[in-house]
Amino acid sequence: PFLPENSPEATPVVTTPAPTIEPIVTIDTSRYNVVKADASWNAAANNCIANGGNLVTINNKDEFAGLCALADKHKLEAVWVGGFRKSGNIVWLSGETSDYIPWAAGEPSYRDAYGNSENFLLLVKNANGIWEYCDAVDDITSLYSGRMGYIMEK
């Protein structure tokens, strides 16, 4: 798994409902699969790798807008992406670099209300319908059950 150093989120998570993998959509030269699933970040990352891809790296405003539109189309409200915190810095599973991270107000917060480290990047649709980044613990399925997923990039 891809748990950052000293991560307390090493507990395996059973995903429900079963993942629904949507057909590949191509934006520019990248190919994406939207997967609607109640999955932890680690489960999503491992599933992407097992299927020949990675959790998405969003490199710019246009790609961000296109992927948020895909998430809207599939009625998602929370979407895992491939960024995670390692030694205090955001790194990407793909090995790419990206500085395009439009954080929500008050983010990154680094810890949740219980003091747990928030080491994984998530896109969340706010109450105004705007997509923003936040950092989160590995498993937030109880908050977004039935309304979350992830995007695999190939």
Summary of the structure (lengths in Angstrom):
residues: 154
radius of gyration: 14.0
end to end distance: 19.1
largest distance: 40.9
contacts: 466
relative contact order: 0.27
helix: 18%
strand: 31%
